[in-house]
Amino acid sequence: MQDAEDVRRTALSLPDTTEKTAWNMPTFRVAGKMFATLPEDETSIAVRCPKEERDELVLAEPGKFWIAGHEAQFAWARVRLAALEDGDELRDILADSWRQAAPTRLLEAYPELGLPAAD
């Protein structure tokens, strides 16, 4: 099972990421822009997720994803750490959130993490 230290290690492995405490919890930022938080009891993470994708994720996997009431109007989703398959899934989720917050210069500098391929 993934835990808070796995989240911290994985998030901080992404380029230009820093950890900052805000709202009494760890937050992770790329170039100063928040892309993940480790709320409350550290059994879940909050990540950036476009609203239309977020709603689909919650419907498809309600045991893994949910929307916190105070975040409903924002493009964020919660992920239960215990429901993740492994560290690769955690990294994929955090990298996707990182991409949504990272500036273009970082997306271009790290093509393996950067912009999604055009169809």
Secondary structure, 3 states (H helix, E strand, C coil): CCCHHHHHHHHHCCCCEEEEEECCEEEEEECCEEEEECCCCCCEEEEECCHHHHHHHHHHCCCCEECCHHHCCCCEEEEEHHHCCCHHHHHHHHHHHHHHHCCHHHHHHCCCCCCCCCC
